[in-house]
Amino acid sequence: MPRLTLSRTPAFWTTAGLLLLVLAASGVPTPLYRVYQEQFGFGPGTLTAVFGIYALALLAALLVVGGLSDHVGRRPVLVGGLLLQAVSMVVFLVADGVGWLMTARILQGLSMGALTGTLGAMLLDTQRPRRPLGPLMNSVAPGVGLSLGAVSASLVVEYVASPTRWVFAVLTAVLLLAAAAVSLLPETSPRTPGALRSLRPAVRVPRPQRTAFLTALPAVVAVWALGGLYLSLGPSLVAGVFGIENHLVGGLLVLAMQGTAAAGAVLGRNLHPQRAMVAGASVFAVGVTGTTAAVLSVQVAVLFASAVVSGLGFGLAFLGAVATATAGVAPTERAGLLSSVFVAGYLSFSVPAVLAGMAAGVVGLEAVTEVYAVVLVALALGAIAGVRLRRRRAEGEPVAAPARLPEPQLPG
């Protein structure tokens, strides 16, 4: 009996659903950090260390196995990553101290590192050539997924007894079902030699994409660094600076920024990639400036408004950055290149947030947020300048027609 395999369009949307699921799972711990702080008695420095170790584990996995699915196939990597994610949920479920939290976040980070580039490449593989939605979904998914995870967990924390048990038991079951569902996806990356060689830690940016990758880099760094601040210290900022103890408000702040990031990506889907990146970086700079004003004035309404504006800029800029960096990349190099984009993103997501958490214990969250904002605005302006410089150089050079790349042959 032949195995049931989804055609191109259902496979694309199933892959998008899997990406949203694992991103939601990665956003779930954000509102739970304050619960764990109260249970285990640790401060902002330890909190951001728990947050940061996840991102560092994710980076390690991206560097080692980020391009593995280009050689062994997408499905084996997806199944392994989803099963490891389920194991991390079980460790969260039994956690009774900081050490268990660290272990759970390391396992979750390793899983996400294996899944991020592979799911992103699968989206590019299964998108319709005449309606390429892969870059859009890769840009929308982080905002939607992280927001869903953070807000859902906030609701559970605020209104359900034993919230950690409910959250992680349900996620364990759903992730096991997701791993089984991978069998329905078509294999879009045939086995090719070099699997062992691909495990050597490396940032894989094909030579034709290097200039575009460097052009996109400042925008990627800026927007992901803000995401790291919101997801690690956002609820603490709401409680410590604005005096609001309700857990749901902290989750809604994440939604205000990450959720509107998805909207920003959708709004910019028909723009030229570099134009989207410039527009997004401009809006992002305005929003981050508003965050500084909110902290200085201690106005929570301004904080939420600036989060919305920053999120719109985030989505628009990241969409433009992903589309710019991946334009024309060969199918056999997609997972490696997307993993490199996410390496830059998660480095920016983790390291500045950890440093901010350490500094907050010394100078306070208010001062840290203000300095953080100034640096992010400078990066956004640098991204705009980089795109304009590249345009000027391109105008002085003859433009060759892009080579037509072969697409995976899928049913439907």
C-alpha angles and dihedrals in degrees: 000000000000117000116252110248126182119238122238102279098043089045091053094052093042089054090048089052092051090050091051090049097054092043090051089051090052091052095049096083093058098084090035094061091082090049090053090045089058093044099044100026105233132144137230093282093058091041093057090043089058088047094044097048088060092056093045091052089048090051092050090052092046091052094048106033101015092108098031095103089060086068109028099031134263099265100060091051092047094051093047093047094049093048091050089049089054090052090053090054090054090052090051088050093058097034114135101164146017092275091061091048090052091050093048093049092047091053091046091049093050089050093049091048090057094044104041100068093034095053090043091052091046089056090054090046095052101037116110110257091224092048106032106191096158097099090044093052092045088055098041098044099070093054096043096041097046091045093050091050096046097044094043091051090046091056092049092048093050099044111020130072115235092015097179092057093051095046099047098039091055093045092050091056094044093049092051089053090048091053089053091049091060088078088072093059121093117244103247099176114060118211113274132178121266102060094134092043089052090061092071106107108258144142102238112208112154113229096247090056099045099094092047091047092053090047091054095043101086091052092049092049094048099048097042092048089058090048089054092052093051095045096046104034105012096099090043090051091053091050101037103039103025097033097232112140098180108117092212092061090059090052092048090054089057088048091050091058105029096036094053088047086070090050090051091054092050092049091053098044094108096044124102106264096245093045089051090050093051093046091046094048090050094051090043092055091052091050095048090049087054090054089059090050090050093053093046093048095036089226111152092194089058090048092055093043091051090047089056093049092045090050093053089051090046093056096043094046095045092048089053092045094051093046091046094048096045100041109130096358115156115250091241091058100043099098093047094049094045089048089055091052089052092045087061090044097050094043086056090043095054115026098053091044092052091048089048091052091051092047092047090066089058107035102015135252093275095060092041092053092051094051091044090054094052092053093048093050089052091052092049091052089048090055091053091049091049094054092049091049091051091050092052091051092047092052090060095051131069110253116228120213110257116252115250108243124211115252126215112267107241132169115257 
